[in-house]
């Protein structure tokens, strides 16, 4: 929804249709910088926040981290 709203308020470009199309052999849309940013930065951040959200949902329902990661260990008290 946010990208659609930002496109609605974007200024129009002058003479966009009179420009020549990009050269397929020299003008790349995906470069090494884009790949590194998307996989090494944005991908890692998205994975970390997803894992954090996973554990937060269990924590809000009373399930401890030790119960999820080490169910058979002596790290937590299991009761009688």
C-alpha positions in Angstrom: 0.0 0.0 0.0 2.8 2.4 0.8 4.5 2.1 -2.6 1.2 2.8 -4.3 0.6 5.9 -2.3 4.1 7.2 -3.0 3.6 6.7 -6.7 0.4 8.7 -6.6 2.3 11.7 -5.2 5.4 11.4 -7.4 6.2 14.2 -9.7 5.7 13.5 -13.5 8.9 13.3 -15.5 9.3 15.6 -18.5 9.6 13.9 -21.9 9.9 10.4 -20.6 8.5 8.9 -23.7 10.9 10.8 -26.0 14.0 9.2 -24.4 15.6 6.3 -26.1 15.2 2.8 -24.4 18.1 1.5 -22.5 20.9 -0.6 -24.1 20.4 -4.2 -23.1 24.1 -5.0 -23.3 25.5 -2.1 -21.3 22.7 -0.8 -19.1 22.0 -3.4 -16.4 19.0 -3.2 -14.1 20.5 -5.6 -11.5 24.1 -4.9 -10.6 26.4 -6.5 -7.9 25.6 -3.6 -5.6 21.9 -4.3 -5.9 22.4 -8.0 -5.3 24.7 -7.4 -2.3 22.2 -5.0 -0.8 19.2 -7.2 -1.3 20.7 -10.5 -0.2 23.4 -9.5 2.3 21.7 -6.5 4.0 17.9 -6.6 3.4 17.7 -10.4 3.4 19.6 -10.8 6.7 17.5 -8.0 8.4 14.3 -9.6 7.2 15.4 -13.1 8.4 16.4 -11.7 11.8 13.2 -9.8 12.4 11.2 -12.9 11.3 13.0 -15.1 13.8 12.5 -12.4 16.5 8.7 -12.2 15.7 8.5 -16.0 15.9 10.0 -16.1 19.4 8.0 -13.1 20.5 4.7 -14.8 19.6 5.7 -17.9 21.7 6.9 -15.7 24.5 3.6 -13.8 24.7 1.8 -17.1 25.0 4.0 -18.3 27.9 6.4 -20.6 26.0 10.0 -20.0 27.1 12.9 -19.9 24.7 14.5 -22.9 26.5 11.3 -24.9 25.8 11.6 -24.2 22.1 15.4 -24.6 21.6 16.3 -27.2 24.3 13.2 -29.3 25.1 15.0 -32.3 26.7 17.8 -30.4 28.5 18.1 -29.6 32.2 18.2 -25.9 31.5 14.7 -25.2 32.7 12.4 -26.5 35.4 9.7 -28.7 33.9 7.6 -29.2 37.0 6.4 -32.4 38.6 
